[in-house]
């Protein structure tokens, strides 16, 4: 009887070690948009695993905020985004009202930068969208050579104001 009591706790501890659940996945990182001294935190509207195979989309995560013409938008990313390639894409209208196509205004190598100030190029131009894109671990053939596939994206949609 005594040996049985000793074996039961040993067997239970071994079984408990075998049945431990995998660690929960870390939540997607947030980034900050700073406009005229006011900081707003954004969740990604697109977030995929590193292989860009398992993706989740949440269009409600896209921010809508007023940004007056000529006002810069400072983007700040956390370390886990800054430790990967990331870029900033803007879309804007010119002072004459011409709608411009989205353009990548900055691309960063891993570990180089954690923030960037986005501003349209001309005086009187109005930002319409500021997006941050984090590269995943997958490359595709682009017009200029290999291009990284976007793993995560955060978006600020500019409203009138």
Legacy VTK file of the C-alpha trace (Angstrom):
# vtk DataFile Version 3.0
C-alpha trace
ASCII
DATASET POLYDATA
POINTS 161 float
0.000 0.000 0.000
2.808 2.347 0.817
4.400 1.939 -2.634
1.078 2.649 -4.318
0.793 5.992 -2.525
4.261 6.955 -3.692
3.581 5.975 -7.306
0.240 7.763 -7.634
1.686 11.292 -7.069
4.571 10.466 -9.418
2.198 9.276 -12.164
-0.046 12.322 -11.707
2.874 14.745 -11.971
4.127 13.058 -15.173
0.633 13.155 -16.693
0.207 16.803 -15.725
3.464 17.658 -17.490
2.335 15.867 -20.656
-1.046 17.536 -20.833
0.067 21.137 -20.480
-1.602 23.371 -23.021
0.528 25.296 -25.529
1.325 28.868 -24.594
-1.352 31.282 -25.782
-0.470 33.370 -28.799
0.604 36.920 -27.986
-1.923 39.569 -29.016
-1.146 41.539 -32.184
0.938 44.668 -31.551
-0.620 48.136 -31.548
0.933 51.278 -32.993
0.481 54.960 -32.144
-0.532 57.844 -34.380
0.313 61.316 -33.013
-1.583 64.249 -34.558
-1.095 67.792 -33.234
0.039 66.458 -29.844
-2.841 63.976 -29.473
-1.898 60.272 -29.413
-4.266 57.555 -30.614
-3.466 53.845 -30.435
-4.468 51.550 -33.297
-4.934 47.798 -33.577
-4.027 46.140 -36.884
-6.855 45.785 -39.392
-4.881 42.906 -40.948
-2.746 40.513 -38.939
-1.149 37.273 -40.173
1.302 34.732 -38.833
4.937 35.134 -39.933
4.369 32.868 -42.973
1.330 34.953 -43.997
-0.857 31.852 -44.019
-3.261 32.425 -41.119
-4.683 35.943 -41.415
-7.369 37.846 -39.550
-8.992 41.012 -40.867
-10.846 43.578 -38.752
-11.927 46.632 -40.746
-13.371 48.179 -37.570
-9.757 48.635 -36.382
-9.150 51.313 -39.044
-9.027 54.680 -37.297
-10.907 57.698 -38.629
-9.537 61.010 -37.357
-9.411 64.613 -38.568
-6.028 65.860 -39.797
-5.876 69.484 -40.977
-3.989 70.189 -44.236
-0.247 70.484 -43.689
-0.367 68.665 -40.344
2.147 65.817 -39.990
1.167 62.440 -38.558
3.869 60.814 -36.408
3.739 57.025 -36.445
5.399 55.079 -33.623
5.745 51.297 -33.695
6.656 48.924 -30.837
9.910 46.958 -30.740
8.381 43.759 -32.172
7.369 45.693 -35.312
10.582 47.760 -35.445
12.623 44.538 -35.292
11.167 43.567 -38.699
11.038 45.420 -42.017
8.181 47.946 -41.957
6.985 50.818 -44.108
4.679 53.829 -44.185
2.280 54.381 -47.085
0.292 57.584 -47.609
-2.464 58.642 -49.935
-3.349 62.311 -50.347
-5.033 64.940 -52.482
-3.082 67.884 -53.867
-3.959 71.498 -53.071
-5.641 71.554 -56.521
-7.878 68.617 -55.496
-6.131 65.902 -57.532
-6.404 62.449 -55.922
-2.979 60.806 -55.779
-2.341 57.047 -55.762
-0.937 55.473 -52.565
2.828 55.917 -52.260
5.358 54.336 -49.902
7.128 57.270 -48.237
9.431 55.314 -45.918
10.780 51.776 -45.573
12.850 50.659 -42.597
15.252 47.776 -42.074
14.883 45.665 -38.915
15.988 47.422 -35.733
16.656 50.800 -37.395
13.703 53.072 -36.525
10.629 53.110 -34.293
8.925 56.245 -35.616
8.325 58.311 -38.733
6.576 61.612 -39.473
4.238 61.360 -42.477
3.387 64.502 -44.411
2.166 64.975 -47.977
4.822 66.453 -50.272
3.275 69.776 -51.292
1.993 72.828 -49.483
-1.794 72.620 -49.100
-1.862 68.871 -49.848
-4.266 66.902 -47.651
-3.475 63.477 -46.214
-6.257 60.964 -46.759
-4.673 57.752 -45.483
-1.605 56.863 -43.447
-0.857 53.135 -43.231
1.886 51.179 -41.534
2.762 47.805 -43.052
4.877 45.109 -41.409
6.619 42.630 -43.694
6.138 38.905 -43.201
8.540 36.048 -43.824
7.401 35.494 -47.424
8.816 37.039 -50.605
7.125 37.334 -54.001
8.557 38.383 -57.339
7.845 42.077 -57.928
8.601 44.375 -60.854
11.888 45.477 -59.236
12.809 42.077 -57.776
11.787 40.221 -54.599
9.195 41.980 -52.429
8.021 41.091 -48.936
4.374 40.187 -48.419
2.552 42.313 -45.828
2.030 40.474 -42.559
0.218 43.224 -40.661
-1.293 46.608 -41.461
-2.594 49.526 -39.391
-4.576 52.351 -40.944
-5.556 55.956 -40.255
-8.307 57.249 -42.517
-8.427 61.049 -42.493
-11.815 62.704 -42.102
-12.700 66.326 -42.845
-11.767 68.591 -39.992
LINES 1 162
161 0 1 2 3 4 5 6 7 8 9 10 11 12 13 14 15 16 17 18 19 20 21 22 23 24 25 26 27 28 29 30 31 32 33 34 35 36 37 38 39 40 41 42 43 44 45 46 47 48 49 50 51 52 53 54 55 56 57 58 59 60 61 62 63 64 65 66 67 68 69 70 71 72 73 74 75 76 77 78 79 80 81 82 83 84 85 86 87 88 89 90 91 92 93 94 95 96 97 98 99 100 101 102 103 104 105 106 107 108 109 110 111 112 113 114 115 116 117 118 119 120 121 122 123 124 125 126 127 128 129 130 131 132 133 134 135 136 137 138 139 140 141 142 143 144 145 146 147 148 149 150 151 152 153 154 155 156 157 158 159 160
